[in-house]
Amino acid sequence: MPKMLFVLAGEISGDMHAAGVIAELLKARHEIKVFGIGGQKLRQLGANLLYDTAEMSMMGIVDVLKHSGFLRRVIRDLKAAVLREKPFAALLVDYPGMNLMMARFFHKLGIPVIYYISPQVWAWKEGRVKAIRAHVDRLLVIFDFEVEFFRHHGIKAEFVGHPVIEELAEVTLSSKELFLKKHTLSPNTRLVGLLPGSRKQEIAYIFPEMLKAARLLSSEYPVVFLFGRAPNLDEEAYRVLSQYRDLSVIDGSAYEVMQYSELVLVTSGTATFESLCFGVPMIVVYRTGQLNYLIGRQLVKLKNISLANIVAKGLMSAERAVPELLQHEACGAEIYRQARMILDDANVASAMRRELLAARAKLAEVSPSPRVAGILLEYL
């Protein structure tokens, strides 16, 4: 009989990180079957997905409340599947709102809970620590500073490394010279990246402001914009781009944008950490509905919201390694102003690049997928 493993990865990044673990797991025990929530990467590995990450993409408390009926149905269906399949363990990846509810359910059933990529309780909702202590059997964290945070709260956390560093080691990109030649661009062309995010709500709130800044920049610099289009979103999500046909825009993968750009405009999230790993200067922007923002401002207790600045903390010569523009500041005019400061001063860009690469070095070259897979194998 196949051994069943439950996996819940409710976001695109979580799907990618979980897939790395499952690929390693299946090398050792090919008879293991995976079911739960994931995306394209897990599906390619043969996972039986009850819901897709695309259906779970929500942004902010207000959006979650709007979809509360759907989310209750998801929880109900997941619990029924668990009772039917009787998994030997549950691998919960990030996505704390739903995963902590499921952790409690698994704990009552006596099914081991392995939580990979801890909820960022050091940033907000510290009360979730109690739920982690009560219902999680193994807490696997991706930042070294999290070990001490959880130790202080009486929880043993295991640092396994950051999956993005592992994934980047598998990426092969051509040289910038070949990229320019492919697109018939001059060596003097300045490349600025646009990474507006992978959620429809992020595109709606943030992408128009990035494009406004791009138009202002194009009036002063010989610039071409590299656009990282999220593979999970259809053309309709990017309809606003049709209003900016005067801009020179080339589509590419997110990693191509980070590799070839001298500056990226990036929505706060995983992409800021990926950009850090490439050492590319960036401006981090975040914008949401006003009610979401007001609620979030009361809950989040960090000065900096981007992973680039959080990871670089303690290494920086200034308060922030990279600029962060939130809500009303995340507008075309201010993004443009910050971008000019970086594009016009090579020393500013070089200093930013040094601090970002130093922060990456602090995390070391650790491969979490084999380590997490090994932990799962212990529960067989």
Secondary structure, DSSP 4 states (H G I P E B T S, - for coil): -PPEEEEEE-SHHHHHHHHHHHHHHHHH-TT-EEEEEE-HHHHHTT-EEEEEGGGG---HHHHHHHTHHHHHHHHHHHHHHHHHH--SEEEEES-HHHHHHHHHHHHHHT--EEEES---TTTS-TTHHHHHHHH-SEEEESSTHHHHHHHHTT--EEE---HHHHHHTT-----HHHHHHHTT--TT-EEEEEE--SSHHHHHHHHHHHHHHHHHHHTTS-EEEEEE--TTS-GGGGGGGGGGTTS-EEEE-HHHHHHH-SEEEEESSHHHHHHHHHT--EEEEE---HHHHHHHHHH---S--SHHHHHHTTT-SSS-SS-EEEGGGSSHHHHHHHHHHHHT-HHHHHHHHHHHHHHHHHT-S--HHHHHHHHHHHT-
